[in-house]
Amino acid sequence: MEPTQAIIRPVTPADFPTLAAMRWDFMLEDPPAWAEPALEQPDFAAHFVAFLERVFSSGNWAAWAAELDGALLAHLFVQRIERVPFPFHLTPGFGYVTNVYTRPAHRNRGLGTRLLEHAREWAQAAGLDYLMLHPSVRSIPLYARCGYEASSEFMILKL
């Protein structure tokens, strides 16, 4: 079956170990020259699963996976960021899109686009103002095709 026949569904706690393995693969696929893993893979997986259990219980995170024949092919996470209310526009905030990954053998077949569509629909239903992300150079064309635009509104202080 083709990845285009994959179903897009919400991530469940049963997916957390697979998502940990996919995150490991994602981060080691093209690591920075200066970086070395801080943990061995099994320890990282335990840490990642504990992180997911904690953040998903907050209700401020959502994630979707592309699944085909029981295998996860791709995923995408969104963190809802609440804004401090101000008198001119009441909004529940915005979404930070992160951990977008498609297994290499299934790339360029529309899975990322479908996941981004689900994230957009979720954000619109939640009344969020916008979605933001930090793209890799390789991913910029995907995000541009899905309507994301470069912005100079944000400044970052690296700590």
N, C-alpha and C positions, 0 to 999 in steps of 0.2 A: 504494500500500500504506500501511496505517496504521502509525504508530510502534509500536503494541502488537505488531506482527508482527516487530519488530526482534529480532535475536539479541543476547544479552549474551555477550561473550567477553573473554578477557584482552587487555590492550593488548600490542602487539608493537612492536619498534623501528621497523617500517615506519610505524606510526601517529604517531611523534614529531613530524614536521612539521605534521601536521593538528592534533595536540594543542596545539602552540605557537600556531597560528592561533586555535584555540578559546579558549585562555587569554587571548590578546590581546583577543578579542571580549568574553569574560567580564569582564575587568577594566575595559574601557572602556565597558561597558554602563551602569554606574552608579558612576562614579568619585567619590571624595571631592572636595569642592570645592577642597581645598588641593593636590590631586595633579596632576602632569603626568607623562607617560611619561618615564622616564630614558633610554630608547633609542628609536630609530626602529624600526618594526615588523620589518624584515628583521634588524636587529641583535638585537632582542629574541628573535626566533625562533631564531637561531643560539645565543644564550645559553640559552634554554629547552631546546633539543634537547640541548646539552652537559650541562645539569643532569640531564635524564632519563637520558642514557647513564650518567652517573656514579652516580646514586642507585639505578637499577634493577640495576646490576651488583653492588651491595652485598647484595642479597637481602633487604633490610629494607623493601622497597616492593612493593606490589601495586596493580594498577589494572585496571579493566574499562571496556569501551566498549559502548554500544548502537549496533549497526550495522544499516542497512537498505539493501539494494541497493548495497552498497559505500561508503555514506556514513556517517560517524560522526555520530550525533545527540546523544549524551550520554556523559559519562564520570564516573568517581569514582576517587580515589586513596586508599590507606591506607598509612601509615607504621607499621611495627612498632617500638614503643619497648620496649627491654629494661629490666627492672627489676634493681636490685641484689638478689641473693638475700637472703632473711631466713629465720630458722629456723622460722617458724610456717606459712608457705605458700610453696611453691616454684611459681613461675609464669614463663612466658616473657615476660610483660609485658602490654601493652595496645596498642591501635591508635588512631592519630590519623587520622580521616577528613578529607580535604581535597580541594580542587579539584573539587567536585561541580558539574557544569554540564550543562544541557540547552539546546540551541539554542532560541531563543524560539519558533519556529514549531512545536516539538514538545513544548512543556511541557504539564503537566496531563493527560498521557495514560498515566501509570504507569511511565515509564522510570526516574525517580528512585527509585521504590519498588523496582523490579526490581534496580537497581544496588545499593541498600542491602541487599537480601536476599542478593545475592552476597557483599557485604562481610561480612555477619553470618555466613554459612556458612563463609567462609574463616577468619574470626577464631575461630569455634568449633572448626573442625578444627585450627587452630594452637594451641588451648588458651589463647588470650588471655583475660584477665580481663574486659575491657570494651572498647568503642569509645567514643571521645570526639570531639567536634567543636566548632567555633565557628560557630554558625549566623548567617546574616543574618536580619533580622526577617522577611523574606518567606518564608524557608525553614523557619521554626519549625513551622508546621502539618504539613509533610511529615515532618520528623523525629519529631514527636510521634506521628503515625499509625504510624510504623515502630517505636515503642516507646522512643525516646530520651526521657530525662527531664532536666529542669534539675537542676543540681548546684551545691552551694555548697562542695564539697570542694576546689576548686582556687583558688589565689591566683596572681596574675600580677604580675611586676615588669617594667614596660615600660622598655626601655633606649633 
